[in-house]
Amino acid sequence: MKSLKIGICGWGNVATGLFNTIKLNYESIQSNGNLDIEIVVIGARRDNPKCNPGEVKIERNIFDVIDHEIDVVVELIGGVEVARELILKAIKNKKHVVTANKAVIFHHGDEIFKEAAKNGVKVLFESSVCAGTPIIKLLTEELAANKVTKIAGMLNGTSNFILSNMEEGAEFSSTLHLAQKEGYAEPDPTFDIEGTDAAHKIGILSSLAFGTSLPPEDFYIEGISKIEKIDFKYAMEIGYTIKHLAVAKFNNGIYELRAHPVLISDSSYLANLKSVRNGIEIETDLLGTLHIAGSGAGQESTASGVISDLVYLANSNESISKNKITTKKIEFIDFLDLTFKYYFCIEAEDLPGVMTSISSIFSENKVGIDSIVQKEELPDNVVPIVIITDSFNERNHRELLNNILNLDSVKNVRSIRIETD
Ligand SMILES: NC(=O)c1ccc[n+]([C@@H]2O[C@H](COP(=O)([O-])OP(=O)(O)OC[C@H]3O[C@@H](n4cnc5c(N)ncnc54)[C@H](OP(=O)(O)O)[C@@H]3O)[C@@H](O)[C@H]2O)c1
């Protein structure tokens, strides 16, 4: 039986979940994972009334955890700069690191991995993407023989919870409050609803699949806060639903990275994953398309991912770091050069000739219309016009949006890209 002495830094939601899971599932970790985990020390700047650490030594300064006789520092404090400092210090002191922190890996991954290689230790981060749902080792180990061409996923549970509820007729703001009440969303939900959290995760997956850097160069990120519940009704009438999708793609020598809302076919695999579930679709040359879904947040799920890293560490024979270090600069295609079909919902004054003036703006911008439907009138003499376009590029999309908004009769316009492949 292998054994590992660990120090846990942070004493919040995930850390206490890990502590409890190691106690509760001690025997199955031993029998399934061939591992005896000893928690030697916890770095907690204050007590957590929800969890009693028993006899385990507590350090009030998390950096003091590193000075103990431990094999692994488990970083569960979150955030970027202090976490980076802590991880680098642990590495320089020849401790392996396990972290659930997507933000620090996204922003400082390459620096951290280089330092780990230099010091002959490993940095593992399975639960940083989709918590315990196994995606990191799937990409790096199980799919090692494959060429991955696309990863597309709903990587933020809060966004999926909100969008699934809006699909059932709820308003954005009331659903966001419900997500906060249920503990799915942070008191400050900006990272979730503005797409940053999903962007961190797809940046990490892209680095594993395609060798792009951490941090990656700038890429397009858009959240879900501008979507309205009526958009679901209009989308569903034509066989689509709305999801927040993060995409990393390599096609014909072009790398693509983006995270934004999309209309996707309501019969697709990802469309049918509701509530807080995370789901990922991976396109490969040998296995074809692979789907994985599971809980992307929560104490138990994240503890499961952290423990899988500990089991891997203990049972791996190699002494060298397996972290992928970017050696060449890979550039992404400019988002403005990508082409999509688009859904437009244009709210205009119900005046004679309004449909004609709107459709002529599309033809002046050389954008083909696949369908155009005037919907039931809204209050204040406003009529929604829903348009599905042919494919055209993002640069023209921005110009077209401005031109539509410049029409006197137009009160509001929303557009959402359609994910077709
Ligand atoms: N929650 C999830 O479902 C989930 C899922 C996947 C990954 N993760 C990741 O897991 C990590 C931890 O998340 P969490 O939900 O457990 O957060 P949390 O409940 O807010 O806990 C964070 C803990 O770290 C401590 N801490 C923060 N900054 C510190 C500092 N500068 N010095 C010392 N202690 C510090 C906090 O202490 P105080 O209480 O004193 O502030 C708290 O004990 C994050 O990186 C998160 O992204 C979480």
The ligand as an ORCA input file, in Angstrom:
! r2SCAN-3c Opt
* xyz 0 1
  N     -16.697     25.114     -4.556
  C     -16.645     24.309     -5.600
  O     -17.640     23.654     -5.942
  C     -15.390     24.188     -6.412
  C     -15.357     23.293     -7.503
  C     -14.172     23.150     -8.229
  C     -13.061     23.904     -7.875
  N     -13.154     24.775     -6.816
  C     -11.970     25.551     -6.472
  O     -11.535     25.165     -5.168
  C     -10.913     26.282     -4.532
  C     -11.542     26.515     -3.159
  O     -12.928     26.812     -3.340
  P     -13.929     26.885     -2.098
  O     -15.300     26.806     -2.687
  O     -13.532     25.914     -1.061
  O     -13.670     28.358     -1.568
  P     -13.987     28.912     -0.104
  O     -15.118     28.168      0.499
  O     -14.119     30.384     -0.263
  O     -12.684     28.577      0.757
  C     -11.478     29.227      0.560
  C     -10.618     28.992      1.783
  O      -9.326     29.545      1.554
  C      -9.039     30.502      2.564
  N      -8.236     31.572      1.981
  C      -8.544     32.313      0.898
  N      -7.561     33.197      0.653
  C      -6.641     33.007      1.629
  C      -5.402     33.631      1.925
  N      -4.928     34.630      1.175
  N      -4.722     33.182      3.001
  C      -5.200     32.180      3.754
  N      -6.356     31.567      3.524
  C      -7.068     31.973      2.462
  C     -10.386     30.993      3.038
  O     -10.239     31.550      4.319
  P     -11.351     32.555      4.898
  O     -12.547     31.717      5.153
  O     -10.708     33.109      6.092
  O     -11.588     33.587      3.811
  C     -11.154     29.677      3.035
  O     -10.807     28.899      4.145
  C     -11.049     27.445     -5.500
  O      -9.883     27.559     -6.267
  C     -12.209     27.033     -6.385
  O     -12.168     27.616     -7.683
  C     -14.277     24.920     -6.085
*
